[in-house]
């Protein structure tokens, strides 16, 4: 119940802050460039990176013989993707 309440409070605060900031951002004359193929794939890659790995980590760790080596394997995987 407490988790639901804190989520609702957070959502209300975010929406309220967005409403407060909306007129200010409009007056500043922010420029948003048109999307390109390159920017689309950069954004899509960021989204996949942020949400894709989180669901597979527990499964990978559970399948490992030596679970204490999980942090080492994650670090190697991230270095390998650079």
KOLGUMAR-531146 format. One record per residue (C-alpha): residue in three letters; x, y, z. Coordinates in steps of 0.2 Angstrom, whole numbers, padded with zeros to 4 digits, always signed. Layout:
BEGIN
ALAXYZ;...
//
This chain:
BEGIN
UNK+0000+0000+0000;UNK+0014+0012+0004;UNK+0022+0009-0013;UNK+0006+0013-0022;UNK+0004+0029-0012;UNK+0022+0035-0015;UNK+0020+0031-0034;UNK+0004+0041-0034;UNK+0013+0056-0025;UNK+0028+0055-0037;UNK+0017+0055-0052;UNK+0007+0070-0045;UNK+0023+0079-0042;UNK+0030+0076-0059;UNK+0014+0082-0068;UNK+0014+0097-0057;UNK+0032+0102-0060;UNK+0029+0099-0079;UNK+0014+0111-0078;UNK+0025+0124-0070;UNK+0039+0122-0082;UNK+0029+0122-0098;UNK+0027+0141-0100;UNK+0045+0144-0095;UNK+0052+0132-0108;UNK+0040+0139-0122;UNK+0047+0157-0119;UNK+0065+0151-0119;UNK+0063+0147-0138;UNK+0071+0130-0137;UNK+0076+0122-0153;UNK+0073+0103-0156;UNK+0081+0097-0172;UNK+0071+0086-0184;UNK+0075+0068-0181;UNK+0087+0059-0193;UNK+0090+0041-0196;UNK+0106+0042-0186;UNK+0097+0050-0171;UNK+0083+0038-0172;UNK+0095+0023-0170;UNK+0105+0032-0157;UNK+0089+0035-0146;UNK+0083+0017-0150;UNK+0100+0010-0144;UNK+0099+0020-0128;UNK+0082+0014-0124;UNK+0087-0005-0128;UNK+0102-0002-0117;UNK+0092+0005-0103;UNK+0078-0008-0102;UNK+0084-0023-0112;UNK+0098-0029-0100;UNK+0089-0027-0084;UNK+0077-0042-0087;UNK+0091-0054-0092;UNK+0103-0051-0078;UNK+0094-0062-0065;UNK+0092-0076-0077;UNK+0111-0075-0082;UNK+0116-0075-0064;UNK+0105-0089-0059;UNK+0112-0100-0073;UNK+0130-0097-0068;UNK+0140-0111-0059;UNK+0149-0098-0048;UNK+0137-0084-0045;UNK+0150-0074-0036;UNK+0158-0070-0052;UNK+0143-0061-0059;UNK+0150-0044-0057;UNK+0166-0048-0066;UNK+0156-0055-0081;UNK+0145-0040-0082;UNK+0160-0028-0082;UNK+0168-0039-0095;UNK+0152-0038-0106;UNK+0151-0019-0104;UNK+0169-0017-0109;UNK+0167-0028-0124;UNK+0153-0018-0131;UNK+0163-0002-0132;
//
